[in-house]
Amino acid sequence: MASVLIVDDEETHARAIGRFLGRRDYAPVVATSAAEARAALGRARPDLVLLDLRLGEEDGVAILREVHEVDASLPVIMMTAYGSVDSAVAAMKAGARDYVQKPIDLEELALLIERALDESRARACLAHLQDAAVTAPGDGGVLGASVAMRPVHDFVARMASLGSLRAGDYPSVLLLGETGTGKSLLARALHRSSPLAQRPFMVLDCTSLPRELVEAELFGFERGAFTDARAPKPGLVEVAAGGTIFLDEIGELGSDAQAKLLRVIEEKTVRRLGGLQDVSVDVRVIAATNRDPAAEVAAGRLRADLYYRLNVLTVTLPPLRERGDDVVLLARHFLASCARKYGRTPKTLAPDAVDCLLRDRWLGNVRELAHVIERATLMVDGDVVEARHLRPAVADVLQPAVLETAAPGLEAAERQLIRQALEDAHGNVSGAARRLGVSRELLRYRARKHGLR
């Protein structure tokens, strides 16, 4: 529910607008003076300000500038009884999103507010996408014809049949499965197959940022909340309003962030870091983890109440090694998509490559397969991918199938190799994986097996 601060020294007029907006599912707050407006802004951050151009002895444009000193992204619509072009131009130059003339047509006002809020959300969403460089993997489809994938397809169909609900009224979904099995792809499929498909879909990989920064990214912050907080910023939960937020590897959240997330789900409110007031949010939550959530609760790493709240609906994605011929289907799909991406002629799989794909254990699952096929697309000169093209030498060193039959000293050598790569990359898993020529998911798996963080 979006909040609207109505600033007008004609109290009767302001409260009439407030009643109208309340019937339209907005949360109106009325201020009848500049002082009251300043106090209201100090207590809570509205989603939009409806500001009179004349407030007794004070100029509304001056108040507009004060509002934008607090939050430059806050949309403001000016109200004017004067109708002069000069006053409207001055307000727009000072940063007003739009203006409306008194006596106000309430239906027109509702349209202006909805448009301003949509534009504001779109800008915030774009800023987050640019800052975090969040990209959608693949084409958003969940491929697979194996028996192991039937429950997944059935789950997507069942969720699509729920019909049209407010975002926050959709049940929480918890996706389980090993790293790289396609949980983020499934989350996108759930979003796109719902009536929320045209609304925001925001992603936070909880492993991609230090824990102290994850909370700021997820819940937002006010100016001065920490050293580099020079301007307020809405979090992903606010940006995803009316749509879906997907939290990948939920088990990596700290306990404070878990408590705040529980409030988002149960009370549909969030408080920015450094903020004093709660902000209403309406968002669907989909979470994922590659760990056993019950074991994480028992170990004290996952709050029991959050787990029970997320565990309303659960689906487990099977590992690629249990999906039979799906590995060949997916490999051909990735060959075609990589050919389109790089402007190449699609390559085909030689019989020995198909056999290699079916025999591989794919500990990095679908994501590892995608990386292997992409590398083959770029590195193989001919039109046919053979078994020898699928595994570079360094990757072979990290394959557990090799370790099981190799000398005991090889495991210690592998541990040292991974440790050195992580040190050289200053702890950055993606950088270490590039140095070793393997996927990030495979490296994370092997590092955890060796007790390396």
RAPE-V361114 format. One line per field, one symbol per residue. phi: phi as a letter, one per 40 degrees, with the letter a starting at -180 (. if undefined). psi: psi as a letter, one per 40 degrees, with the letter a starting at -180 (. if undefined). burial: 1 if it has 16 or more other C-alpha atoms within 10 Angstrom, else 0. Layout:
phi = ???
psi = ???
burial = ???
This chain:
phi = .ccbcbbaccdcccccccccccccgcbcbbbbaccccccccccacccabbbccbbgcbcccccdccdcccaccccbbcbbccgccdcccccccchccaabccccccccccccccccccccccccccccccccfcbccfbgcbcibccccdccccccccccccgcbcdcccccbbbbicdgchcccccccccccbccdcccbbbbccccbddccdccccbgacdgcadcccacacccccccdgbbbbbcfdcccccccccccccdccbfbabccgcbbcbcbbacbbbaacbccccccccgcbccccccccccbbbbcccccbbfcdccdccccccccccccbgbcdcbbcdccccccccccfccgcccddccccccdcbccccbcbdcccbcdccccccddcccbccdccccccccccdccccccfgcccccccccgbccccccccccccgcb
psi = hhihhhhhegddddddddddddeefigihhheiddddddddddihidihhhidhgbeihddddddddeddheehhhhihhedeidddddddddeeidiiihihhhddddddddddddddddddddddddddefhihiaeeigiheiddedddddddddddedahiideeiiihhhiiiheefddddddddddeieedeiihihhheeeiiddddddddeiiihedidegeiihiiddddeheaihhhhgdeeiiddddddddddddefiihiheieiihhigihhhiiieihddddddeeehhdddddddfdhhihhiideeebeddddddddddddddddefihhiihidddddddddiegdeaddddddddddddddhdaehhideedhidddddehdddddeiidedddddddddddddddefehdddddddefiiddddddddddefh.
burial = 111111111000011011001100011111111100100110011111111111100001101110110111111111110000001100110011111110000000100110011001110110010000000000000101000110011001001100000011011111111111111111111111011100111111110000100111111111101000000111111111111111111111110011011101100111111110001111111111110010001000011001101110001111111011111101111111111000000111100011011100111111111111111110000001111011100000111000100000011001100110110010001111100111111111111001000
